[in-house]
């Protein structure tokens, strides 16, 4: 569950567990707003069309190049 979605106005949606049940946790500026059981519940807080998935890029450890020397 490494997925994460961000939206305008500081909204962030992350998968989480609450009482052994998977939920979509809605945060705004770091504060937990709600634990939603469905995408429809998330849509009450943020427009789903505005969300962007955050995809972590792999880290290059060898042959790293920088613009500044």
MDTraj code that builds the backbone (N, CA, C; nanometers):
import mdtraj as md
import numpy as np

residues = "UNK UNK UNK UNK UNK UNK UNK UNK UNK UNK UNK UNK UNK UNK UNK UNK UNK UNK UNK UNK UNK UNK UNK UNK UNK UNK UNK UNK UNK UNK UNK UNK UNK UNK UNK UNK UNK UNK UNK UNK UNK UNK UNK UNK UNK UNK UNK UNK UNK UNK UNK UNK UNK UNK UNK UNK UNK UNK UNK UNK UNK UNK UNK UNK UNK UNK UNK UNK UNK".split()
xyz = np.array([
    [0.0832, -0.1197, 0.0000],
    [0.0000, 0.0000, 0.0000],
    [0.0869, 0.1251, 0.0000],
    [0.1622, 0.1412, -0.1051],
    [0.2481, 0.2579, -0.1145],
    [0.1825, 0.3693, -0.1953],
    [0.0580, 0.3532, -0.2319],
    [-0.0092, 0.4536, -0.3132],
    [-0.0454, 0.5747, -0.2287],
    [-0.0497, 0.6878, -0.2992],
    [-0.0854, 0.8135, -0.2330],
    [-0.1345, 0.9078, -0.3402],
    [-0.2390, 0.9812, -0.3097],
    [-0.2937, 1.0786, -0.4040],
    [-0.2983, 1.2148, -0.3355],
    [-0.2674, 1.3176, -0.4107],
    [-0.2720, 1.4532, -0.3564],
    [-0.3639, 1.5383, -0.4437],
    [-0.4201, 1.6400, -0.3806],
    [-0.5099, 1.7297, -0.4507],
    [-0.4860, 1.8727, -0.4073],
    [-0.5659, 1.9635, -0.4569],
    [-0.5508, 2.1043, -0.4209],
    [-0.5878, 2.1296, -0.2747],
    [-0.5471, 2.2421, -0.2254],
    [-0.5810, 2.2867, -0.0895],
    [-0.5275, 2.1948, 0.0196],
    [-0.4159, 2.1240, -0.0085],
    [-0.3517, 2.0428, 0.0942],
    [-0.4149, 1.9077, 0.1194],
    [-0.5036, 1.8600, 0.0319],
    [-0.5661, 1.7294, 0.0508],
    [-0.4706, 1.6179, 0.0112],
    [-0.4765, 1.5078, 0.0850],
    [-0.3967, 1.3893, 0.0576],
    [-0.4817, 1.2677, 0.0937],
    [-0.4801, 1.1671, 0.0066],
    [-0.5547, 1.0445, 0.0296],
    [-0.4539, 0.9299, 0.0348],
    [-0.4574, 0.8521, 0.1427],
    [-0.3657, 0.7391, 0.1580],
    [-0.4442, 0.6172, 0.2072],
    [-0.4074, 0.4988, 0.1589],
    [-0.4690, 0.3780, 0.2133],
    [-0.4231, 0.3570, 0.3578],
    [-0.5111, 0.3078, 0.4421],
    [-0.4778, 0.2851, 0.5833],
    [-0.5655, 0.1728, 0.6366],
    [-0.5374, 0.1321, 0.7589],
    [-0.6199, 0.0319, 0.8259],
    [-0.6771, 0.0923, 0.9530],
    [-0.8042, 0.0645, 0.9754],
    [-0.8699, 0.1076, 1.0989],
    [-0.9537, -0.0098, 1.1486],
    [-0.9189, -0.0563, 1.2679],
    [-0.9883, -0.1733, 1.3255],
    [-0.9869, -0.2908, 1.2287],
    [-0.8704, -0.3209, 1.1741],
    [-0.8498, -0.4338, 1.0817],
    [-0.9305, -0.4233, 0.9522],
    [-0.9711, -0.3032, 0.9177],
    [-1.0444, -0.2827, 0.7930],
    [-0.9728, -0.1772, 0.7105],
    [-0.9576, -0.2035, 0.5801],
    [-0.8894, -0.1077, 0.4951],
    [-0.9797, 0.0115, 0.4665],
    [-0.9220, 0.1304, 0.4782],
    [-0.9956, 0.2549, 0.4528],
    [-0.9097, 0.3456, 0.3663],
    [-0.9715, 0.4489, 0.3127],
    [-0.8997, 0.5565, 0.2445],
    [-0.8993, 0.6751, 0.3397],
    [-0.7820, 0.7095, 0.3892],
    [-0.7699, 0.8166, 0.4880],
    [-0.7544, 0.9504, 0.4157],
    [-0.8413, 1.0429, 0.4480],
    [-0.8383, 1.1773, 0.3897],
    [-0.7706, 1.2699, 0.4905],
    [-0.6645, 1.3346, 0.4451],
    [-0.5948, 1.4334, 0.5290],
    [-0.5958, 1.5675, 0.4577],
    [-0.5933, 1.6702, 0.5381],
    [-0.5797, 1.8053, 0.4821],
    [-0.4777, 1.8785, 0.5666],
    [-0.3711, 1.9197, 0.5019],
    [-0.2594, 1.9860, 0.5684],
    [-0.2076, 1.9029, 0.6868],
    [-0.2037, 1.7703, 0.6679],
    [-0.1503, 1.6811, 0.7698],
    [-0.2487, 1.6353, 0.8748],
    [-0.3642, 1.6963, 0.8827],
    [-0.4662, 1.6602, 0.9812],
    [-0.5618, 1.5568, 0.9212],
    [-0.5926, 1.4522, 0.9950],
    [-0.6877, 1.3514, 0.9477],
    [-0.8286, 1.4112, 0.9487],
    [-0.8921, 1.4069, 0.8333],
    [-1.0283, 1.4589, 0.8184],
    [-1.1295, 1.3448, 0.8315],
    [-1.1001, 1.2309, 0.7642],
    [-1.1954, 1.1194, 0.7659],
    [-1.1275, 0.9911, 0.7217],
    [-1.1826, 0.8786, 0.7653],
    [-1.1474, 0.7466, 0.7150],
    [-1.2673, 0.6977, 0.6357],
    [-1.2498, 0.6858, 0.5052],
    [-1.3614, 0.6527, 0.4164],
    [-1.3571, 0.5060, 0.3748],
    [-1.4729, 0.4437, 0.3682],
    [-1.4829, 0.3040, 0.3282],
    [-1.4992, 0.2873, 0.1776],
    [-1.5265, 0.3970, 0.1059],
    [-1.5456, 0.3886, -0.0395],
    [-1.4944, 0.5161, -0.1060],
    [-1.4763, 0.5051, -0.2365],
    [-1.4338, 0.6212, -0.3151],
    [-1.5431, 0.7273, -0.3150],
    [-1.6673, 0.6834, -0.3111],
    [-1.7790, 0.7793, -0.3071],
    [-1.7722, 0.8672, -0.1825],
    [-1.7296, 0.8094, -0.0714],
    [-1.7140, 0.8884, 0.0509],
    [-1.6009, 0.9893, 0.0370],
    [-1.4919, 0.9497, -0.0285],
    [-1.3801, 1.0424, -0.0510],
    [-1.4272, 1.1616, -0.1328],
    [-1.5157, 1.1366, -0.2294],
    [-1.5654, 1.2433, -0.3179],
    [-1.6443, 1.3498, -0.2422],
    [-1.6876, 1.3207, -0.1213],
    [-1.7562, 1.4229, -0.0402],
    [-1.6597, 1.5313, 0.0068],
    [-1.5310, 1.4976, 0.0117],
    [-1.4301, 1.5902, 0.0647],
    [-1.3479, 1.6581, -0.0447],
    [-1.3234, 1.5876, -0.1547],
    [-1.2383, 1.6427, -0.2602],
    [-1.2886, 1.5931, -0.3955],
    [-1.2779, 1.6778, -0.4967],
    [-1.3170, 1.6392, -0.6321],
    [-1.2169, 1.5364, -0.6825],
    [-1.2640, 1.4167, -0.7143],
    [-1.1752, 1.3084, -0.7555],
    [-1.0959, 1.3423, -0.8819],
    [-1.1509, 1.4260, -0.9681],
    [-1.0819, 1.4645, -1.0912],
    [-0.9583, 1.5494, -1.0629],
    [-0.9520, 1.6108, -0.9460],
    [-0.8379, 1.6955, -0.9103],
    [-0.7227, 1.6186, -0.8468],
    [-0.7437, 1.4896, -0.8155],
    [-0.6400, 1.4121, -0.7474],
    [-0.5345, 1.3618, -0.8461],
    [-0.4103, 1.3627, -0.8018],
    [-0.2977, 1.3102, -0.8790],
    [-0.2258, 1.2061, -0.7953],
    [-0.1976, 1.0905, -0.8555],
    [-0.1252, 0.9866, -0.7831],
    [0.0228, 1.0230, -0.7763],
    [0.0805, 1.0074, -0.6593],
    [0.2232, 1.0317, -0.6390],
    [0.2944, 0.8994, -0.6630],
    [0.3844, 0.8994, -0.7592],
    [0.4583, 0.7783, -0.7938],
    [0.6045, 0.7994, -0.7588],
    [0.6554, 0.7264, -0.6592],
    [0.7962, 0.7429, -0.6230],
    [0.8864, 0.6876, -0.7337],
    [0.9868, 0.7632, -0.7687],
    [1.0804, 0.7213, -0.8716],
    [1.1945, 0.6430, -0.8085],
    [1.2496, 0.5458, -0.8820],
    [1.3620, 0.4699, -0.8264],
    [1.4834, 0.5600, -0.8069],
    [1.5592, 0.5294, -0.7045],
    [1.6775, 0.6081, -0.6723],
    [1.7972, 0.5495, -0.7453],
    [1.8730, 0.6349, -0.8125],
    [1.9952, 0.5902, -0.8793],
    [2.1099, 0.6026, -0.7817],
    [2.1770, 0.4927, -0.7571],
    [2.2908, 0.4966, -0.6634],
    [2.4234, 0.4970, -0.7372],
    [2.4293, 0.4366, -0.8543],
    [2.5527, 0.4348, -0.9321],
    [2.5447, 0.5351, -1.0449],
    [2.6588, 0.5903, -1.0802],
    [2.6685, 0.6784, -1.1950],
    [2.5722, 0.7973, -1.1863],
    [2.5579, 0.8520, -1.0659],
    [2.4707, 0.9679, -1.0493],
    [2.5359, 1.0901, -1.1116],
    [2.4592, 1.1653, -1.1832],
    [2.5090, 1.2872, -1.2506],
    [2.4368, 1.4073, -1.1927],
    [2.5091, 1.5140, -1.1759],
    [2.4492, 1.6378, -1.1247],
    [2.4781, 1.7512, -1.2200],
    [2.3967, 1.8543, -1.2123],
    [2.4145, 1.9707, -1.2983],
    [2.5253, 2.0617, -1.2440],
    [2.5517, 2.0548, -1.1155],
    [2.6502, 2.1417, -1.0529],
    [2.7705, 2.0567, -1.0136],
    [2.8898, 2.1085, -1.0469],
    [3.0131, 2.0362, -1.0082],
    [3.0885, 2.1120, -0.9044],
])
top = md.Topology()
chain = top.add_chain()
for i, resn in enumerate(residues, 1):
    res = top.add_residue(resn, chain, resSeq=i)
    for name in ("N", "CA", "C"):
        top.add_atom(name, md.element.get_by_symbol(name[0]), res)
traj = md.Trajectory(xyz[None], top)
